[in-house]
Amino acid sequence: MSYFLYILRCGDGSLYTGIAADVEKRLAVHQSGKGAKYTRGRGPLTVVYREECADKSAALKRERAVKALPRAKKLALIEERFT
């Protein structure tokens, strides 16, 4: 089963990184206020990056690596996806 790493842009301009098997379903959970505590009250939320990973383990490792990046590198990753 594939998993995805995703990055959300919150209404306040901050970025949130997570993983999910179904990114759209997970976004709906975040938007309902039942997702991560960080995203509550920070809407609107927009998926700005998604990356397919082989499995949950690979997605968790990638999430850890991306979360450790400084904001500028995360923004570069997002921009790279659109060029």
C-alpha positions as CSV (number, residue, x, y, z in Angstrom):
1,M,0.0,0.0,0.0
2,S,1.4,3.4,-1.0
3,Y,1.7,6.2,1.4
4,F,2.3,9.9,0.7
5,L,4.2,12.6,2.3
6,Y,2.3,15.9,2.1
7,I,2.8,19.5,3.0
8,L,-0.1,21.8,3.8
9,R,0.1,25.6,3.6
10,C,-2.0,27.0,6.5
11,G,-4.0,30.2,6.3
12,D,-1.4,32.0,8.4
13,G,1.3,31.0,5.9
14,S,2.9,28.3,8.0
15,L,3.6,24.8,6.7
16,Y,2.5,21.5,8.1
17,T,4.1,18.2,7.1
18,G,2.4,14.8,7.5
19,I,1.8,11.4,5.9
20,A,-1.3,9.6,4.7
21,A,-2.5,6.8,2.5
22,D,-5.2,9.1,1.1
23,V,-4.1,12.7,1.2
24,E,-7.5,14.2,0.2
25,K,-9.3,12.2,3.0
26,R,-6.6,13.3,5.5
27,L,-7.0,17.0,4.4
28,A,-10.8,16.6,5.1
29,V,-10.0,15.4,8.6
30,H,-7.6,18.4,9.1
31,Q,-10.3,20.8,7.8
32,S,-12.9,19.3,10.1
33,G,-10.8,20.2,13.1
34,K,-10.1,16.6,14.0
35,G,-6.6,16.3,12.4
36,A,-3.4,17.4,14.0
37,K,-3.6,19.9,16.8
38,Y,-1.3,22.2,14.9
39,T,-3.7,22.7,12.0
40,R,-6.8,23.5,14.1
41,G,-7.8,27.1,13.6
42,R,-5.2,27.7,11.0
43,G,-7.4,27.3,7.9
44,P,-7.8,27.5,5.1
45,L,-5.5,24.5,4.5
46,T,-4.1,23.8,1.0
47,V,-2.1,20.8,-0.1
48,V,1.0,22.3,-1.7
49,Y,3.2,19.2,-2.0
50,R,2.8,15.5,-2.2
51,E,5.3,12.8,-2.7
52,E,4.5,9.1,-3.1
53,C,6.5,6.7,-0.9
54,A,6.7,2.9,-1.2
55,D,5.2,2.1,2.2
56,K,4.4,3.6,5.6
57,S,7.9,3.0,6.9
58,A,9.4,4.9,4.0
59,A,6.9,7.7,4.4
60,L,7.7,8.1,8.1
61,K,11.4,8.3,7.3
62,R,10.8,10.9,4.6
63,E,8.5,12.9,6.9
64,R,11.2,13.0,9.6
65,A,13.8,14.2,7.0
66,V,11.5,16.9,5.6
67,K,10.4,18.1,9.1
68,A,14.1,18.6,9.9
69,L,14.6,20.9,6.9
70,P,14.6,24.7,7.4
71,R,11.6,26.6,6.0
72,A,13.5,27.8,3.0
73,K,14.4,24.3,2.0
74,K,10.8,23.2,2.3
75,L,9.7,26.1,0.1
76,A,12.3,25.1,-2.4
77,L,11.0,21.6,-2.4
78,I,7.5,22.9,-3.0
79,E,8.6,25.2,-5.8
80,E,10.7,22.4,-7.4
81,R,7.5,20.3,-7.8
82,F,5.9,23.1,-9.9
83,T,8.7,23.7,-12.3
